[in-house]
């Protein structure tokens, strides 16, 4: 029996369930904007050879949410060999075919790349990688995906194909695994972190998790120990700057996941929640939020070994731990920015200014952050060349004199000009 679901917010059209499949028509401006010359040309090739081509995964979720996706992936009933044959006959260039063994061929048309993947089923998984087998069954491909909201397909005519109530979950802001949470997680343990990341993107409430899902995560959390640090960090970076990040990191710690992903098991959750609340609207770097969990530099060293964070990210973490208490606004000083600008000038490093900006985000100093973004580092008007022209030739003496002049310049509020400063040398 057909049952009808109305969806006026997105399309104002009627959708239908039939034998577990929900379909409806999507005709939004975001969807129509995808149809460039490149996509139109790609569609013609697949239609000519009678192979189905649909938009897949996250792009469908974004379109149903009223967003134009940044990346669009495609799925097809054609095998990689059939795609290569089609593209060669059409004179279409193919690039980056490293994913061919997993069914992905990348075609380039009109200066656009299109990643097209053959429908697949997982025949064997080890929690990190999967051996796949090609299929022409759209439902079986949807069944192997992680979350219901990521398991939908969209035909190029605007027809939505939803086998696991992904559209309903998206409308209700629910994040659920396709089928058994335990089975999906054991296929790829990174899906634990993907669950939290998408929860932050989709859910309205910070604590609206299904007990079955949390139980499966707790039971299988140790599987994260076998996932590469690079993959874990990619997910964490997106999650910690998203919605509900404070709650989600606290939940992950209570589920005993921290020890497997490079975070301190006894991290300062309350500090992290405070920092996230203060900084979430200031575009913080992920490390600015995450470092609130850390108490000591040694914990950063352990995180680096596990997650393979960049040198810049590690340096920022150590900077924040060192200065988050010492370098602060002086409430008795009318110029609240003064301690920060003096610190930047003393270090004479553009990178220091960016770190201080992150420190202000960490401290929730939004007004000082706005002031600092308009401030530029003043340049000391005296150089070593000026001192040499005055007859000072010793490098050691030049360095000492420059430092004394900088201190005088600093006390003047960085207002003295070259002649005024050099007068101290003459005297």
N, C-alpha and C positions, 0 to 999 in steps of 0.2 A: 504494500500500500504506500502511496506517495503521501508525504507530509510536507507542509509548506512552512518556510521560515522567511519572514520579511526582514529586509536589511536596508531600511531607508537611509541610514546615515552615510553609507558608502555608495550605494548604487541606485536605490529607489526601485529595485527590481525584485522579482520573486525567485527564490531558490528552492531546490527539491532534493529530498533524499530518495534514493532508489537502491535497494539491496546493499545498504551500507555506504553508498556513494552519494555525497552531497554535491550538487552542481548549481551554478548560477552564472549570470553574465556580468562581467565587469567592464564598464565603459567610462572610466575616469580620465581626466586630463593627464594625470601622471602615467597611466598606462599608454595612452595615445602618444605621449612624448617619446616613448621608446622606439617608435617606428621610424628610424633613420633609413637612409638609402642602404646602409650595410645590412640591417636586420631584414629589410624587405627583400634584398637580394638573397640572403641566406634562406628565407622562407620559400622563395621560388625554387631553389635547388632541391630542398627536401620534398616539396610538393610534387615536383617533376618526377622524382624517383619513388614517390608514394611511401615515404617514411614520415611518421609523426614527429613533430617538434614542439616542445612545450617549455615554457619558463618554469624553473624549478626552485624549491627551497626558500632561502631567505628573501629573495626578490619578490616572491609571491606574498610573503608575510608583510613586507614593506608596502607593497602596492595596496593591499587590503587595509592597511593602516593609514592610507592617504599620503604615503611618502613615495618620492621617486627614488628607487634603489640606486646606490652608487655602483654596485656590481650586479650583473645579471648572468646567472648560469642557466644553461639549457640542458634538457634531457631529450633523448630520442630512442626510437625503436631500432635505428640503424646501428650496425656493429661498427667498430673502428675501421675495419677493412672496407666496409661499404661506404663509410664517410670519406675515406681517403680516395676511393675510386670516384665518388661523386664530385669531390672538390677538384681532383685532377682534370676530369672531363670538362668542368666548368671554368678551368683556368684560375682557380682560387688558391692563393698561397696558404700554406700551413706552417705554423711555427710552434716552437716549444712543446714538442710531442713527447715529453718525458712521461706524461700521464697516460700514454696510450695503453700500457698494460692494465691500467684501471679503467680503461674505456673512454678516456678524454682526448679529444682532438681539438686543437685550437685553429680556427680559420680566421684569416684577416681579409676583410672587405671594407673598402672605402675608409681606410685608416682606422678601422675599429677591429679589436680582437673579440672573437666569440668562442667561448669554451663550451663545447657540446659533449655530453657524456652519455654513453649507452646505458640503458636501464640495467640494473645489476641486482643480484642477490648475494648475500654473504654465505659462502659455503664453509668457511672456517675462520675463527677469530681467536686472538690470544690476549685480548685486552688492550693491544696497542695497534696491531695491524690486522687487516682482513684479506683473505683470499676470496676473490669475487668470481661470479659466473654471470654471463650476460643473459638477459631475458627480454621479452617483449611485453611483459605483464606490468602495467603501471602500478597496480596495487602492491605487488611484491617489492617493487623498488621503494614505494612509500613506506612499507612495513619495516625496512631496514634503517630508516632515518631515526634521528634521536628524539626530537620533540614533535608533538602533533602540529604545532604552529609552523614547523619547518618541513612538514611532510606533504604539502600541497603542490599541485601543478596548475599552471595557467596556460590554456591554449592561446595561440596567436589571434584567435577570433574573440578572445575575452571570456571563454568558458573556464570556470574554476572547476577543478577536480579535487575533491577532498574526501579521503577514505577513512580518516580517523578523527573526525570532528575538530579539526584544526581551526576552522573558521569560527565555530562556536566557542572554542577556548579563547581565541583571540578577542572575540567580542566580549567575553566575560573576564578577560584579563587573567586567564589561568595558564599556568605553565605545567604541562604534563608530558611524561614520556610516552612514546608510542608503545602500546601494549604493556608488558611487564617492565617496571623500572629496573629490577634486578638484572633481567636479561639484557636490556639496552646498555646498562652500565658495564656489565661484564664483557660486552663486545668491544668497548673502548672506554677505559676508566676516565679519560679526559672529559667525558660527558657529564661527570659530576660538576666540574667547573663551568661547563657550558650551561648546565641547568641554572646555576646561580647567576651567571652573566645575563641570560635571557630573562630570568626572573626580574632582575633590576630594570630591564628594558620594557617589560610588558605589564607586570603586576601593579595594581593600584596600592594595595595594602602591603606593609613590610613583612607581615607574618601570616600569610595565607597559603601555607604549604600543606600538601596532602601527607598525612602521617605515614602512609605506605611508601611515599617517595623518600622521606627523611630516614625511615628505617633502612631502606635499601642503600642509601648513601652511607649511613653509619656502618653498615655491615660490610660494605665493599670499599671503604675509604683507603685501606692499605694498598689497593691496586694502583693508587696514584704514585706510589713509590717507584713503579716501573715506567712511568711516563717521563719523557725528556723534559729537562728544565726549561728549554726554549718554548715548548708547547704550553707548559703550565704558565709561564710568565706572560705569554701572549693573551691568555684568558684572564689572568689576574689583572693585567693592566687595564683591560676594558671594564672589568667589573668594579674596581675600586673607585672609578670616577663616575659611576652610574648611579641610578636611583637606589635607595635602600642599602647602599654599600656598608654603612655602619652596622646595620642589622645583619647583613649577610656575612660579613667577616666574623661577627660575634657568633653567629650560628655555626659557621664552619669550624670555629674553635671548639664550640660545645660538642660538635660531632667528631672531634678528635682528628681533624684533617691536617692541622697546622704542621705536625711533625713530618708529614709526607711531602710537603710543598715548600719547605725552606723557611717557614715562619716560626717564631718562638711559641712553643706550646703554652707558655704562661704570659703571652703578650698583654700589653696594657690596653685592654679592650675599651675601657671608659675614655682614655685619652684619645684613642683612635676615633671613637664615635664623636667626641667633642670636636676634633680637628676636621672630620668629614663634614659635620654640620656647619662649621665656620667657613670652610673652604669650597664647598660643593658648587657654589655659584660664581667662583672666581677662576674657573678653568685651571685647576691645579694639575700638576704632573702626577701620574700615578704614584711615584715614589714619595711625593709629599704627603699623601694620605697614608700609605702603607707604613712609612717609617715611624708613625706614632705608636705602632705596636712594639717598637724596639727600645730597649733601655740602654744597651751597651754597644760599642763598636764591634765587639766580637760577634754579636748576633748578625750584624750586617755582613761580616766576612763569611759566616755560614750560609747566609741567604745567597750570596754571590756564587758560592761553590755549587749550590743546588739549582739555582735558576739561571745562571749564566747571564746576569744583568750586564748592561754595558758599563764601561768605565765611567761615563758621565752620570749614569744613574747611581752607581755606587758612591761616587764622589759627593753627589747631592745628599744621599742618605747620611753619610758621615758628617757633612757640613751641618745638616739640620740637627743631628744629635748633639753636636758640639756647641751650637750657638742658640738653640731654641729657648734656653733659659737665660743665657748671659746677654745676648743682643736683643734688647727689648726697648720699647718706648719708655722714655722717662716722663712720668706724669707731671713732674715739677718743671719740665722744660717746655716753654711755649712752642718751640719748633719740634714737634714730635718726630719729624723725619731725620733730625740731626744725627742721632746715633748711627743710623743706617747709612746716611750719605758719607759721614766721616769714615765709617768702616770701609765703604767701597773705595773712597779716594786713597785711604791708607794702603789698600791692597793693589790699587792701580790696575785692575783687571776687569775687562768687560764681562767675563764669565761670572765674576763675583756679584755683579749687579743682578744677573738673572737668578742666582742662588738666593740673594737677599729678597727678591720678589717672591720666590717660593716660600721663604721664611715668613714673610708678611701674610701670605695665604694661610700658612700653617697656624699662625697666631690669630687669624681672622681680622687682620687690620686692613679692611677694604679701603678706607679713606686714604691711609698712608700709601697703600699699593697704587691707588690712582695718582697720588702726587708723585710717587717715584717713577711711574711710567711717563710722566711729563718732564722729568728731570734728566739732565745729561751731565756726565762727569766733567767738571771743569778741568782745564789743563793748566798745570803750573807754568807760568810765563817764562821761567828761567830754566835753561838747559845746561848741560856740561859744556857745550860749545861756547856759551856766554862766559863761563868761568875761565876757559882756556884763553879767550881773548883778553881777559883781565890779567893773564900771566900765571894762573894756577895750572901747573902741569902734572902734578902728582895725582894719579888716579884715585888713590886713597883719600887724598885731601878734597878732591872734587866730589867724591861720594858723600863725605862727611858734611861738606858745605851745603850741598844740595839738600840733604836731609834737614839741616838747620833752617834753611830758607823755606822749605816746605812747611815746617812747623810754624814759622812766623806767618806764612801765607794762610795756613789753616786758622790761626788765632784771629786773623783779620777777617775771617768769614769768606776767604778765597777772593778778596776784593783788591788786594795790592797788585799793582802792575809791575812790569819788569824793572823799571828804573827805581821804583821804591824798594824793591827787594834787593837789587844790586847795591843800593846805597849802604846796606848793612855789611856787605863785603868790603866796600871801600873804607868803612869806618873801623 
